[in-house]
Amino acid sequence: MIKNLILFFLISNTINSQTTIKGKISDLDGNPIPNASVVINYRSSEDIIAFSITDEKGNYSITFSKSQDEIDIKVSSIDFETINETLKNESQRKDFRLNTKVFELKEVVVESQPITQDGDTIKYSVNTFAKEQDRSIADVLKRMPGIEVLSDGKILYQGKPINKYYIEGLDLLEGKYNLANENLPYKDVTQVQILENHQPIKMLDSLKFSDDAALNIKLRKSYTFTGQAKIGSGFSPLLWETNITPMLFTKKQQMLASYQSNNTGSNIALQLESLTIDDLFNQFESSNEKTNWLSIQQLSIPDFSEKRWLDNNIHLLTFNHLQKLRKNYELRLNISYVNDYQQQNGYTNTQFITPTNTINLLEEKNNLFFSDALQTNITLQKNADKNYFKNCLDFEGSWDRQRGLLYTVNENVTQNLTNHYLKISNSHKSIFAIGKQLFTLNSYAGFNKTPQTLKVDPGQFEAILNNNNLYEEVIQRVDLKTFYTNNSFSFIKGYNQLTLEPRVGFQIENQTLNSRIATSENTILSGEFSNNLDWMRSKIYFELQTQYQKNKWRLELTTPVNIQSYTINDNPLQEKESLHRTTFEPRLSVIYDLNTYWKINSSVSITNQFGTINQLYYAYILQNYRSIQRINAPLLQTLNQNKSLGVNFRDPLTALFCTFIYTNSKSDNNLLYVTQVLTNGSTIMKAIEQKNTRVNQSVSARINKYFNKLKTNAILNGSYSVTKFQQILNFNDTAIKNVNWSFGNKIDIDVFEWLNLEYQSNWTFSKNKIQEEFNSTIMQQNHSMNLNFNLNNNHFFAIKSEYINNNLFTERSENLFTDLIYRYTIKKKKIDLEFQINNLFNTTNFKTVSISDYSYIETGFNLRPRQAMFKITFAL
């Protein structure tokens, strides 16, 4: 099939070599015309193929690669008539002589464009989008049309995450760009550039196309020492905030260091989250992520600003340095440490909806979270036109403790959890040439362990763990050790518009799971309460990636053949399984550029997914105080079919960006999960071998327009999704359907020179259907409005309000929050003196309802009280 497809492309398309057109532009007297514009267009079209500017002698030369038989050429210059001609698409010399023409110029006013385009680079002028209230580049990015900044700091362009975040073309933070985004003063930035179709590896730039975009920060000076120092204090309770973040950017090195601390509800740990997928890992399966086997019962996190509800005490320390070495090598060091303490207080009222009845559970929760995390990365990289080398050594450790005090109608429960994680890994990628052939070597190896212990007092699940007798305490211990490696070798060959990359590789994953349940009555429960599981997974894969690019079409076809093997064994329980499968998992993506403005992209894929170790274990594991689970069934096997369609429109000149995305996925599974909800709200979960299907469809749209004369940025967005699946719930085969839809808008407008208005609203609706009967629809609406008064060059005043309305089980809940901010700026000293009052009306409780597969959860969350803060900020 693949050979036929490739043969079809080769036969049905004529492969053309590059065309070069050169010549001289002169006037009728033969005098050369410098700086004349020469543009090559598609025949009878305004779409530009290539262009050139004549030199001082009037000479020009244009080289391009397009397969049309004829092209249009346009020659123009000030004070001369424009010439348009049609030429054959072949290398040739073409001279032009232009007639003089007198133009009568009208009076014009020259205005700088907020957005310009240069090839695949979209350039945003920072000064155009910045407001008086802004301080960091993140504040300005949120106003740039086509760019979206999510609540966790992730940056999207046209609905897709960026693949790189550069500062002056260098990748200092390796995906943890929120650290720079939140702390880099916007006044040091002249441009934000979006690099469309960005291929991060220079060696592959002309061989492999990319549909992803990168973001590049252009600084005002080639040598920039900047950053900020902030200190703040307040009361109700005693509050503090500290931020010392110096930065250095030069042509040969970059440095960003930071110490931050606060107890004001700002979750600065988000600045260290990795928000992009590095090119080395995006093709690999990875087993190096932490798995949380055990947990305490938590509150549902409110879906609005964390500064209103997060009760924290956090310290962050990080150092990041990139040094350019000889021969185009770069050495990068990233180290970070976070210490955090958080509290949660509130209640949950859960309705479990089963086919036969409804079970209610009211829980009052007081939780404490203690966290220590250390991350270190050392990277040596060379990214040159003729050589690529990258090696990363990583260490990660986290030492978490959690304590929960929970009160129900019948009992008080104490939960204590220790949750540790250690990981060390090394990844390597190199691309090198032997003769004219490019070869690629990928290698990843990592080891991690996850020791976890949960203690619950009093003991739970008496019927299972203690012969229906009450007992004092249950202890669950889990220890998972994992070794994982993934290695591959490939070569890349280009044939004009066609690029082929065959790859061969292998993966090995070895895991050991040891778990024990102990009670106050029995030191260790054996048999079905103890796991001693050995897990071995291996995969050999052969893959051909084919890329084809011609005119406005870009196609990518990947055809992997995988030989997979699983060996699972638990000797004490005398349970084992062996599975061998050969799978074919093709993926096809098609991109069509309708014209300069419109682009259509679509994809279809088939994948085979197999269960992981946390989806197959033969003895019980107490996951939390009211959930115990074991999956003593065959290995989970899932056949996934995914389809997507996206339509993008962008016109940088008019600052209009539109995105539409549709996805459809279908999963055929061999296992069906069986959940038993007990009368006290506890759940027992197992799995049985029974074929079932899960279907999901979603559609989303976003329109973003910037009105330059009105200084206004406007956004409209909406989404809809529906999921259907089966589950056995309280011994009944149950069909479940979850439906979610939302729509919203955002506007940022300068009403007057001294008044800026920001308004954002969002409506969300959720409901589920069990056994052909829809349950109540959950609705929540959020409205936020900021009035920013720029009284003069030194004084700034803001009123920030947020209104939230949602329906509960028996009532509606309304919350209004208002903050006041006054800032005085000493501009000569670059010092801000700021006073703010948060939660002016002292709203102390928030109520909301969320939906899971078979339950409605009403949550009451204790909020931060009214608080006042005084801050001093120095620009470094």
N, C-alpha and C positions, 0 to 999 in steps of 0.2 A: 504493500500500500504506500509506504513512504517513498520507495523508489519511483513508483508511478507518479506520485505527487511532484517530486523533484523534477522528473522528466517532463511533466506537464508545464511547469514553470519555465524550464529551459527552452522548450519547443515553442511555447505560445508567446514568448517575449524576446524581442531582439536586444541583445546585449551590446551597448554602445560604449566606445571609448570616450575619453574626455575631448571636449571641443575647445579650441582656443581661437578667439577672434581678437586681432590686434590691428592697430593702425595709428593714424595721426589726424588730429582735428585742427583746422586752420581757417582763417578768414579768406575772403576772395582774393586778397593780395598775397596769400601764402604765408602770412604771419601766424605762428603757432598760438593756440588759445589754451592757456593753462586753466586748471580747475573746472574744466567742462565736465558735465555729467554724462556718462554712457551707461544705459540701463538695458539689460536683456530681459524680455518678457516672454511668457508663453504666447503662442500664436493667438491673436484676437482676445487677449486677456490682459488685465492689469496686474496679475500675479507676477511678482519679480522672481527671476531665476538667479541673476547675478548683476553686479554693477561695478563701475570703476570711475575714478577721477583722473583726468589727464595731468601729466607732470608739467614741468616748466617748459618743455619742448613740444607740448601738445600731444605726446604719445600716450596710448592707453593699451592695456592688455587684459582680457577677461578669459578665464578658464572655468568651464562648468561641465557637468555630466548629466544630460537629459536626453531622452530618446525620441523627442518629436522630430518630424522631418523638417519643419520650418520653425523659425523663431522671429520675434519682433525686436528691433533695436531702436532705441530712442536716444538722440543726442541733443543736449540743451546746455545753454550758458547764458548768463546775464548779458543783455545788450545784443543778443543774437537770436535769430529765429530757430525754433525747434524743428528737428528733422526726425521723421518716423519712417522706417523702411522694414520690409520683410526679407529675411535672408535664409538661405539653406543652412541647416544645422550641420555645418562641417567647418573644420579649421580653415581659416582664410585671413587675408589682410584686407581691411576695409577702411579707406580714408574718407574723410568728410570735410567739405568746405561750407561754412555757415555764412548766411547773409546777415548784415547788420540790421538791427531793428531798434527803433527808439520807443521806449516805454514811458508813458506818463504815470508817475506814481502818485497814488492818493495818500493822504495823511493816514498813517497806521500807528497803532499802539502795540508794541511788542510785549507779549506776556510769555513767561516761561511755562512750559508744559509740565504738569504734575507727573505724567508718565510718558516715557518715550521708549521706543523699541529699536534695538540694533541687532538684526539677525535673530538669533534665539535668545537674546538677553532683553528682559523687561526691566527698565530702570525707573525706580520711584524716587522722587525728590523728597528728602526727609523734611526740609523746611516747609514744603507745601502742606504736609499732613500733620505737622506737629502743632500742639496747642500749649497754651500757657501752663496748664495743669500737668503736663507731661514731664517726666523725669528720665525714664529709661527708654531704650529703643523698643522694648515690648509694648509700651504705651502707644507708640506711634504705629507699630505694625498692625495693631488692631483696627486701624482706620484705612488701611491700604486696600483698595478694591481688588478682589481676586485672591487675597490672602486672608486666612482664617486662623485665629489663635484660640485653641480649646482651653478649657478650664485648667487642665494639667500642664499647659504651656506648649503642647504639641502644635506645630505649624503645618497648615494645609495650604496647598495651592491648587485651585480648581478642584477641590474636594479630595485630593490625594496628599498624603504626607510627603514632605520633602525628604530627599535621600541624603543630603549633606547640608551642613551649616558652616559656611566659611567666614572667616574674618580676614580680609585682604588675601583671599585665595588659599588660606591655610586652615586646616582642620585641627584646632587646638583641643576641642573638648570631646571629640569622638561620640557624637550623638547626645551628650549631656549639655545641649546648647542653652537650656533654660537658665543656666548659671550666668552666661554672658547676657542673654536677653533681658534678664531682670535687673542687671547691675551696670550695664554699659550705658553711660549718659548719652542721650540721643544727640546732644549738641556736638559731640565728637564725630558724628556720622553724617556724611554728605549724601550718600545714596544707599538704598537697599536694592539689590539686583536679584532678579529671579532668572536662573539659568535653565531654560527649558531644554527638554531632551538631553539631559546632562549625563554624560558617561564619566564617572569619577576616575577611571583608569585611562591615562593619556594614551597608552599603547593601543587601546581598543577603540579610540575615538572614531577612527575612520572605518573600523571593521564591524563593530556591534552598536546598533542604535539603542537608545533608551527613551522611554516615555515618561521618565521621572524628572522632577525639577529639583534644583538645589537653590539655596539662598546664600548670597554673598554680601557681607557688610563692607562698604567702602568708607574708609575713614578720611577725615579732612586733611590729616597730616601724615607723612610717611613715618615720622617718629611721634608716637602718641603715648604719653603717660597720663592715665586717667583713672577713674573709679570714684568711689564715694566713701565717706566716713559718716556714720549716723549713730546717734545715741538718743534714747528717749526714756522717759519715766512717766508713771501715772499712778492712778489709784482705782480702787474698787474692783478687785483687790489690788495689792501693790504690784505694779506692772513695770516691765522694762523691755527695751528693744535696743539691740546693738548690731551694727553692720559696718565692718571695716573691709573694703574690697578694693585693693589696688590692682591696676592692670597696666601692662606694658606691651606695646605693639611696635615692632620695628621690621625691617626687611629680612633680618636674619633670625629673630627670635620673638616669641610671644609668651607672656606670663599672665596668669590670673590667679590670685590668692584671695582667700576670703575667710573671715571669722564672723559668724552670725549667731545671734541668740535672741530669743524672745519668749514671753509667756502671754502674748497678746492675741493668739489664735492664728498666726501666720505660719503655714506649714512649709517652711523653707526647705525641708527634705525633698520636696518635689523638684528642686533645682538640680538634684543629682540623679534624677531618673533618666534612663537612656530612651530617647524619643525617636531615633532613627535606627534602621537595621543596616549594619555595615555590609559592604559588598561581599565580604568574605563569608558571611553566615547565611545570606538570604537564599542560598540553594541547599542548605544542609538541614537535616533534622537534628534537633539538639536536645539532649537530656541533662543539661546542666542547670536547669531552673529549679528553684526551691519548690518542694511539694509540702504543703501544710496538711498533714494527716489529721491533726487534732486541733481543737479550737474551744474557746469558751463562747457562750451565747452573747452576741453583740447586738447593739442597736442599729437599725437602718440609718445610714448617714443621710442627713438632709441634703436636698438637691438645690442648694444655694450657697452663697459665700461662706466659706469655712471660718472666716474671721468672726462670724456671729455665733458659732457653736463649738469650735475646737478649743478645748481646755487643755493647754499644752505647757510644756517647759522644755525647750529644745536648744541644743548647742550644735553648730555645724562648723567644721574646720576643713578646708580644702586647699590644695596647692596643685597648679597645673602649669606645665612649662613645655614649650616646644622650641627646639634649637635646630637650625639648619646647619648641616655639616658639609664636608667636602663631597664632591661627586654626586650632588643632588640628594643626599641622604638627609633624613629628618629623624631626630630623637625626641620622643615625647614621654613625659612622666605625668600621671594623674593619680593623686592620692586624696582620699576624703574620709572623714570620720563624722558620724552623727550619733549624738546621745539625746534621747527623747523620752519624755514622760507625759502620758495623756490620761485624762479621766473622761468617762462617759456616765451620765446619769439620766434615767428616764424609764419608760415602760414600753412594752409591746403587748398588743391585744390581737391574737392570731385566730382567724377562722379557717379551720381545715375543712374544705368542701369535698366530701366523698360522695360516691354514687348513692349511698344509703342514708347518710345523715351529715350534720354539721357539728364539728367539735370546736369548742372555744377554749383558749388558753390565755390567761392574763399573767404577765411576768413583769415585776419591777426589777430593774437592773442597775447595779453600780459596779462599773468596771475600771480597772487600773491597768495601764500598759507601760512597760519599761522596755526600752530598745537601745541596743548598741550595735552599730554597723561600721565596718571598715572595708574600704575598697581600694585596691592598688592596681594600676595598669602601667606597664612599660612597653612602649612600641618603637620599633625601628622600621622606618619606611623609606622607600625610594620610588617615586612616581614620576618617571621621565618618559620621553617620547620613545626611547629604545629599550627601556628596561623597567620592570616593576618588581618590587620586593616589599613584603610587609610581614613582620613577626610581632605578635602581641603575647605578653606574659601577664596573666591576671591572677589576682588573689582576692577572695571575698569571704568575709566572715560576719555573721550576725548572731547576737546573743540576746534573745527576747524572752521576757517574762510577762505573764498576764495573770491577773487575779480578778475574779468575778464574784460578786455577792448578789444572789438572785432570790426574789421572794415571790411565791405563788400563793394561791388560796390554801393549799394543803401543806406546804413545807417551805423551809428556807434552805437554799443550796449554796455551798461554797465551792468555787472552781479555781484551781491553780494549775497553770500551764507553763512549762519551760520549753522553749522552741529555739534550738540552735541550728546553725548551718555553717559549714566550711566548704570552700571550693578553691581548687587551683587548676588552672588550665593554660594551655599554650595553643595558639593558632598561627598558621603560616600560609602565606600565599605568595607565589612568585610566577612571573611570566618572563620567558626568555626566548631568544631566537637561536635556532641552529640553522645556519644558512638563511633561507628566506622563510623558514617555517617557524611559527610561534607555538610554544608549548606552555601549558599552565599546570602548576602543581599546587594542590590544596591539601592542608592537613590540620586536623584539630584533635586534641587529646585533653581530657579533663577528668578529674576525680572529685567527688563531693560526698559528704555524709550529713545526715539529718537526724540527730538524736532528739526525741521529743517525749515529754512525760506530762500526763494529765491526771490530776487528782480531783475527785468529786466527793463531797461530803454533804448529805448522807449518800450511801450507795444507791445505785439506780438499777433498773431492769432486774428486779428480784426474781422474777419467774425464770429468767435465763441464767442469771449468775449465782443465785443463792437459794434455789429450791423454794421459791415463793416466800422466803423469810426476809424480814427487814434486816439491814446491816448498816454499819457505820460509814464505811469508806470504800471506794473503788479506785484503783490506780491502773492506768493504761500507759504502757511504755512502747515506743516504736523507735527502731533504729534502722535506717536505710543507708546503705553504702552503694555508690554508683561509680563505675568506670566506663567512659564512653570515648570512642574514637571514630573519626570519619576522615577518609583519605581518598583523593581522586587525582587522576591525571588526564589531561586532554590536550588536543592541539586545535588550532584555529586556522582555517583556510578561507580566503576571500576570492571569489570569482566575479569581479565587477559588482553587480548589485546583489549577489548571493554570498552569504557567509555561512560556513559549516563548522560546527564544533562538536566532534565526537568526544565523549567522556566515558571513562571507566573508573569505578571506585568501589570501596567497601566500607561498611560500618560494623562496629562491634559494640554491644552494650551488655555489660555484666553487672547485675544488681543482686544484693542480698538483703532480704527483709526479715528482721527479727522483731516480733511483737509479743508482749505478755500482758495479760490481765490478772491483777491481784486484788483481793478483797481483804477487809479486816477479818474475815472468817477463814480465808484460805490465802496463804502467802503467794502462791502461784496457782492459777487455774490452768490445767494442761488440756490436751485434746483439742477441741474446737475453739479454744480461747487462746491458742498460742500458734503464731506463724513462724516457721523456719523455712523461708522460701528462697530458692536459688533461681535466678532468672537470667537466661542467656538469649540474646537476640543478635542475629547477624544478617547482613544484607550485602549482596553483590549487585551492582547496578551498571547497566550499559545505557548510554543516553546519547542521542543525536539532537543537537539544537540547530535549527535552520532558521536563518533570518534572510528575508528577501525585501529589497527596497527598490521601488521604481516609481518615478513621478510622485504621485500623491499617496501611494500605497506603501504600507509597512506591515509585513507579516512575520510572525515568529511561531514556529512549530517545534515543540519539544516532544520527543518520543522515547521515554525511558522504559526499559525492561528491567524489572527487579526480581531477583531471586532471594526470597526471604525465608529465614528459618528461626523458629522459636523452640526453646527447650525450658520447661518450667517444672520445678520439682520441689516438693515439701515432704522429705523423708519421714519425719515423725507422724505426719497425718496420712502417709502412704497415698499422696495425691501427686499426679504428674500429668503433663501434657506435652506433646510434641507436634509441631505444625510446620509444614513446608509449603510455600506458595510461590508461584511465578506469576507476576502481574505485569500488565501493560497499561501505562497511565499517560495517555497523550494529552497535551495541552496546546491549544491554538489561540493566538491573539491576533487581531486584525485592527490596524489603525488606518483611517482614511482622512486625509486633509481635504475637505471640500474646497476650501479656499483659504485666504489669509486669516479668516475669522473663525470658521467652523471646523471642528474636528469630531469625528466619530470613532470610538474605540469599543471593541467587543472582544469577548473571550469565552471559551468553552473548555472544560477540563473534566477528566475522569480520574479519580484517585481511589486507592485502596488504603484504608486506615485500619490498623490493628490496635488492640487494647494495650494499655500501659500497666505497670505493676500495681498502680493504685486502682485499677479496674479489674483485678483478678487476684484474690487471696482467699485461702480456704478456711481460715479461722476468723472469728469475730474480732472487730476492732471498734472500740467505743470512741466515736468521733467527737462527740460532745455529750453533755449531761443527758440529753434526750434523743440521741441518735446512735444506734448501734448497727453495724453493717458487716456483712461478709458476702463475697461474690464467688461462691464455689461452683462456677459454671464454666463452660468452654471459653476460650479466648474470644474477646469481642472482635468481630470482623464487620467493617462498614464499607460499603461502596458508595462513594460520593460523586454526584454529578452536579457541576456548577456552571452557571451561565451568567453573563453580565453584559450590559449595554450601557455605554456612557456617551453623552453628547455635550461637548464643550463649545462655548462661544466666548471669544475675547477680542475686544477692540481697545488696545491701550490708548489710542488717540482720543476716543470719547470716554475712556475709563468705564467701560461696561463689560462685566464678566458674568457669565451664566454657566451653570452646571446642572446636568440631569443624569442620574445614575439609577439603573434598574438591576437587581440581582435575583437569581432564582437558584435554589439549591435543593437537592433531594438526596436523602441518605437512607440506604437500605441496610438494616442491622440484623444480625443473627440472634441478639440477646434482647429480651424484654425485661424491664426492671419491675420488681414487685415491691410495693411499699405498703406497709401496714401502719396505720395511724391509730395509736391506742387512745383510750378515753382521756388520759392525762396529757395528750399532745405529743407524747414520745413516738418516735418512728423506728421501725425495723425494716431494713432494706436488704433485698436479695436480688438475684437475677436468674432467669430461666432461659432455656434455649427455645426461642420462638421468633420467627421472622416478623419484622415490623418496619414501617417506613416513617421517616420524619421529613416534612416539607416546609420550606421557608421561602417567602417572597418579600421583597422590600423595594421601595422606590423613594427617592429623595430628590429635591430640587433646591437650587439656591440662585438668587439673582442679586448682583451687587453693582451699584452705579454710584459714581462720584460726580457731583456737579461742581465744576471748578469755580464758576462765577458766584455760586451761592455758598461755596465752602461747605458743601453738604455731602455726607456719605450715607447711602441708604441701602438696606439689605432686606430681602424677603426670603424665607426658607420654609420648607415643609417636608414631612416624611410620613411614610405609612409602611407597616410591616405586619405580616400574619404568619403564624407558625402552627402547624398541625402535627400531632404525634399521638402515640398510644402508650398507656401505662396500666399495669394492674394495681388498682388502688383498693385496699381493704377487700381483696379477693374478687374484685369485679374488673373485667376487662373494660378499660375506660378510654374513650376518645377525648382528647383535650385540644382546644384551640385557643391560642393567645393572640390578641389583636392590639396593636399600639399605633397611634397616629399623633402627629404634632404639627404645629405651624407657629411661625413667629416672625417678628420684624425688628429692625434696629435702625435708628436714625441718629446722626451726629450732625448738628447744624450750628453755625454761627449766626444767632438771631441778630445781634449787634456786634460791633467791634469789642464791646466789653462784656458780652453775654454769650456763653456757649451752652447749648442744650444737648444732652445725651438721653435718649429714651430707647428702651428695649423691652419687648414683651414676648411671652412664649406660653402657648397652651398645649397641654399634653393630655391624652385620653388613653385609658387602658381598660381592657375587659377580657375575661376568659369564658370559654364555653366548655362545659363538662356534660357529656352524654346528651347532646342536642339541646342543652338549656343554657342560655347566656346568663351570667351573673351580673351584678351591678357594675356600671361603668364608673371608673375612677377618673376624676378630672382634677387637674391642677393648673392654675394660671399664675405666672410670675410677671410682675411689672416693675421695672426699675427706671428711675428718672434722676438725672444729675443736672443741677443748675450750677454752672461755673461762672463766677463773676470776676473779671479781670479789672479791678477798680483803677489801677494805674500800673506803672512799670514795677512797682514794689509790692503791692497788696493784691492778694488773691483770696477769695472766699467761695466756698462751695457748700451746697445743700444736696446730700445724697439720700434718696429715698428708695425703699423697696417694699412692694406690696405683694403678698402671697395669699392665694385663696384656693382651698381644696376641700373636697367633700370626704367625710369620714363615714363610719358605719351608720350613725344615727343623726349626724349634724354636719354643719359646715364649719371649717376653721379658717379664720382670717388673721393675718399678721401684718403689721406695719412697722417698718424699721426706718429710722432717720438718723443720719450722721451729719455733723457740722464740722467744717474744716476752715481754719484761717491760717494763712501763710504770709509771712513777711520776708522778702528776699533782699539781702544786702548784696547787690550785684557786683560791686567792685571786689568784694571778698569772696564771692560765690558761696554764700552761706544762706541757708533756709532756716527760718525760725517758724515752727509750726505748732499750732494748738488744735486739738480735735476732740470732739465728744462723739462717741459711738453709742448706738442704741439709745437715743435721746429719751424715748418713751419707756425704756426699761422693760421691753418684752422679754420674758424669761422662759417661755415654753413654746414649743412648736409641735404641731400635730400633722401627720400626713399618713396616707395609705398607699401601700405598694402591693403588687400582685406577683406571686410565684406560680409554679405550674398548677398547684391545686390548693392554694391558700391566699387569703387576703390578710395583710399585716398592717394594723394601725400602730403607729409609733408616736410616742410622746417623748420629745428630746428637750432636756434642760439646756437653755442657751446661756451665753455669756451675759452678765448684767450690764447696766449702763457703766461706761468707763470713760475717763478723761486722760488724755496723753499730751505731753509736751515733748517735741523733738527738735534736735538741732542736726542739720545735715551740711557737711562740708564737701565740696567738690575737690577731688585730689588732682 
